[in-house]
Amino acid sequence: MTNFHLRYGTEVAEALRERRPVVALESTIVSHGLPRPDNLTVARQIEQAVRDAGAVPATIGMVAGELVVGLTDAELTRLATTDGVAKLSVRDLAVAAATGADGATTVAATSAVAAAAGIRVFATGGLGGVHREAAQTFDESADLVALAATPIAVVCAGVKSILDVGATLERLETLGVTVVGYRTHRFPGFFITDGGFDLDWSVDSPELIADVLAARERHGVQHGGLVVANPLPADEQLDPELHDRTLAEGLARLERDGVTGKAVTPYLLAHFHSATEGASLAVNVRIILRNADLAARIAVAAATRQPDAAP
């Protein structure tokens, strides 16, 4: 396991010492994924959703070069309202720490830090994945490789539909990352309920997912993560026709403007927000709140089976 130098929030440190359920939360959604001032409001709602389901939220981020597991509200506000907050994947953590940066952790970095802290469940919106045209650009999210090396359960709404969903599933299989659908055998497409691909495994309760986590530990399966794909109900998704039209427009603009690398996802998400007149933002918020609730219920069930490690 990677040995990060971590500072723990008081509430999170106490919960880990007392073997109470804790859910990791990313901070990139706060600094880069949602517009101001909604980002701070939603960040607080996400933490409250975890608490309401019986677990302790541990939002992870970097403040003045310190990796923090369990940001205070003041620190959360700082990352939500300050310009120039860095977007940190695992590869960026050392440089950001050495330069005293403020940074928001991606799925990859949050997973790695959470696992090092002894947190076994992480809630996010959607995973990164293989980008369209990756055969030419080799553009693939570091989330996938990080999950291949990190023993953590990630509750998400699949991968963002702006990516190559089929190629992402193929890469997850190659990397040995287990994917299960929550009450579905179809892989969700973030904004839309059905991303167009079947899944081999489906689980129907937080308790069963906790059993899977316990079985992984019992059998020594520590080489990769567990993706819990939690789709939105069909009546809460973005209208599929609106989604497809907006995605086609966004991809055309992406090529026109020459956007590449880590700027692709925020660019396309901003286009969705504008083109759908805020409808995609409302869906995004529903996604993360539902995932936070499910992750907390998994953490509560897991705490009765195998206690978390103390910091």
C-alpha positions, -999 to +999 in steps of 0.1 A: +000+000+000+013+035-008+024+054+023+010+089+020+016+116+046-020+123+056-037+147+080-070+134+093-101+155+101-111+150+137-144+133+130-129+109+105-099+100+127-123+092+156-145+071+133-116+051+120-102+045+155-137+034+167-142+011+137-172+031+125-183+032+089-166+059+068-172+068+031-145+086+010-156+115-012-136+132-040-131+169-042-127+173-079-164+174-083-164+204-059-136+224-076-140+213-112-172+194-117-199+218-107-204+255-112-202+280-084-220+286-061-238+252-065-206+233-060-203+242-023-240+236-016-239+202-033-206+192-015-224+198+018-254+179+006-232+149-004-216+148+031-251+151+047-264+122+026-236+100+039-244+110+075-281+104+070-274+068+060-253+062+091-217+067+080-190+095+084-181+114+052-144+118+045-139+143+017-103+142+005-083+170-009-051+190-006-048+222+014-015+242+012+004+210+003-012+188+029-033+158+020-064+159+041-087+130+048-119+146+061-119+183+050-134+208+074-162+230+062-137+259+060-113+238+039-142+226+017-152+262+012-116+271+002-114+244-025-149+253-037-144+291-040-107+296-047-094+301-082-065+280-094-072+249-074-051+221-091-068+189-104-047+161-088-044+126-100-019+103-082+010+114-103+004+150-093+003+146-055+041+148-048+046+179-069+015+196-054+026+188-019+062+201-025+049+233-039+023+239-012-006+238-036-043+236-030-057+207-049-088+186-056-083+149-059-097+129-088-112+094-086-077+079-090-061+100-063-091+098-039-091+060-043-054+057-035-055+080-005-087+065+009-073+030+007-041+041+024-062+056+051-081+023+057-113+035+041-129+007+020-159+025+003-158+056-020-187+074-036-183+094-068-205+105-097-189+087-127-156+071-134-131+083-160-123+059-187-111+054-223-117+084-244-132+083-279-105+081-306-082+066-280-067+043-306-051+074-321-046+096-290-039+070-263-061+091-241-072+071-211-081+081-176-057+073-148-088+062-128-086+028-145-050+020-136-055+033-101-085+011-096-065-019-108-040-014-080-064-002-052-085-024-030-116-002-026-152-003-036-163+026-058-200+034-061-206+053-093-231+057-121-209+039-146-185+060-167-194+093-182-213+089-214-189+113-232-163+085-231-160+052-250-180+031-227-174-003-244-137+002-245-137+013-209-154-019-198-128-039-218-100-021-201-115-027-167-117-064-175-081-065-187-070-047-155-088-071-133-113-046-118-145-063-108-177-046-120-211-053-105-245-037-113-266-025-084-300-041-091-292-042-128-274-063-154-268-033-177-240-008-173-252+027-167-241+056-188-239+084-161-265+109-174-285+080-189-297+048-171-285+023-197-251+028-212-256+000-238-236-029-224-244-060-203-228-069-170-220-104-158-229-097-122-257-079-103-262-074-066-294-063-050-286-050-015-259-031+004-255-062+026-246-084-004-220-059-015-206-059+020-205-097+017-185-094-015-160-071+002-156-095+030-152-124+006-125-105-013-105-100+019-111-136+030-097-149-003-069-124-004-082-105-034-062-073-030-050-064-065-079-044-077-110-025-069-147-032-070-169-010-091-205-008-080-225+006-110-256+023-096-279+036-124-304+064-121-340+052-123-353+058-159-376+086-148-347+105-133-322+103-162-315+130-188-338+126-217-319+102-240-327+121-272-315+153-256-284+135-243-274+121-277-280+154-295-260+173-269-231+148-269-228+150-307-227+188-306-201+187-278-178+163-296-179+185-327-170+216-306-143+197-289-126+189-322-131+225-334-116+240-304-087+215-301-094+206-265-073+176-253-061+157-222-076+165-188-095+195-202-118+172-222-142+161-195-148+195-178-152+211-213-179+185-223-196+187-190-198+225-192-213+221-227-239+197-214-248+222-186-252+250-211-269+231-239-295+214-216-302+246-197-291+231-164-309+198-168-277+178-169-265+196-137-297+185-119-291+149-131-254+151-120-265+161-085-291+133-083-264+108-093-238+118-066-264+120-039-278+086-047-243+071-048-233+087-015-264+072+001-257+037-013-220+039-004-229+048+032-252+019+035-225-004+021-200+010+046-225+005+075-231-031+064-193-037+059-185-024+094-204-054+109-184-079+088-148-066+088-137-035+107-118-007+090-081-001+099-074+028+122-051+056+110 
